[in-house]
Amino acid sequence: MAKLKVRAGGSEVEIDSRDFYVDNQTVGEVINLVTMHLPESEAPAPRHAPAPDLLEGLEEAEVHESEFSGPVPIRRAEIRAKIDALKKSSFFDAPRTASETVEELREHGWDANLLDVSKELAQMSVERIIGLDSRDRRNYYTATPVPLTH
């Protein structure tokens, strides 16, 4: 599964690969076509003009096709940003374990060590970036930090 966000001016469109198939050859064309239909975008390019390589202009653009390639190993220093991406995509709206988080990272094309992910989740809960709920001798992480009790 992949998500593609296209922003033009104040408009934003998010495309989920579950909606339709996007591969490395068509992702630039999809971005171009979606941008042309956003209300604040510039006039569309003529049909005969080649689509520019829009991926080059995107910061931290990543294309991953999990059905064709394995996940890419990520360094420990990158884990927090990847967890933040999962949080923004509503993954932590339901309580999740560290193991579930590692599996979801793999679904997004990132391979991370369970211990490193567990440590980062614990640190993020201490910093009150994400919530921690301990029950049944397991830790569950949520998008909303639990209020401090006195």
N, C-alpha and C positions, 0 to 999 in steps of 0.2 A: 504494500500500500504506500502511496506517496501523496503528498499534498503540495499544491502549487498555489502560491499567492501572487496575484498581479495587482500592483497599485499604479494608478495614474491620477495625479492631482489628489483630490480628497476621496476618491473612490477606490474600493478594494474588492477583489473577487477571489474567493478561495475555491480551488478545484480539487476534488478528491479523486484519486485514480480508481476508486470503486465505481465512480460515475461513468467513466469511459476509459479506454486504454490510451496511455501516453507513453511513448518510448523516446529514446535519445534522438531519433531522427525527426520526430514530430513535435517535441516539446517547444521548440522555438516558434514553430508555426502556430501552435495553440496560444502561446503568450501573445504573439502578434495579433491574432484574430480577436482574442478577448480584449486586449488593450484598445483595439479599434472601436469596440462597442461600449466602452466606458464613457459616460457622459462628458467628463472633463478631458478626454484624450484629444490629441491633435487629429487633424483630418487623416483618414486612412490612406495608406500608401497605395499607389496604383496596383492593380492585380498583376500586371506583368513584371513588376519590380520584385527582385528576390528578397525574401524575408531576411532581415539582418540577424546576426547571431546574437540574440537577446540574452542568452545565458552569460556571455562574457561581461555584460554590464551589470549583472546582479551580484550583490555582495553575498559571499558564502553560499553560492548556488550549489546544490548537490542533486545529482540525478542517480537514483538507485532503482534497479529493477530486481527485486528479491527473487523472482522466479527464474532469473537468468544468472545471477551471481550471488556469492556469499556475502555476509556482512563485512564491513571494513573495520578492522580493529581501531579503537580510539584510545588515546592516552588518558591517564587519570585526570590530567588538567582540563580535558574536554568534557568530562562527565557532567559537571554542573550545568553547562550550557545545553547539553542534550536533555537533561532532566527538566530544565526550564522549558524547552521546546515541548516536551510531553505535557507539562503542566498547562501551557498555553493551549494545547490541543484538547484539553478537558480529560486527559487520561486519569488524573488524580481526583476527578470529581467523585469517583467511587474509591473506597479504601483499597490500597494496593500494597503488596509485599515487595521486598527487594527483588525476589525471584521473578515476580510478574513484571517489574520494571525492566529487568535485564531482558526478558523475553520481548517486551514491547520495543526496547531499543533495537533488538535484532530485527523486528518487523520493519523498523525504519531504516535498516541497513547498517547499524552500528553494533559492533561486537565489544562488549565491556565485561570486565571481570566482576563477578558477583560480590566479592569482598570490597572492591573499590566502590561499586555502586552503593552497597550497604553503608559504607563509611560516609559517603557523600550525602546520602539521604539522612543519616543520623545528624550530620553537621548542619544540614539545611533545616532540620527540625529544631535544633538547638538555637539557630539564628532566627527561628520563627518565620522562615520562608515557606515551609510546608508544615502541615500538621502531622502529629504522631499519635496513634492510638494503639496502646498495647493491650491485647486481650488473647486469651487462650495460648499464652506463652509465645505469641507472635507479634511483630511490629507491623502496623499498617500505616501507610503514609497517605495523606489527603491534601487537597489543594488549599484548604482553609486551616490555618494554625488554630489549635485549641487554646481558648483563653487561659491565661495564667490564673491559678488559684492561690489565695493567700493563706 
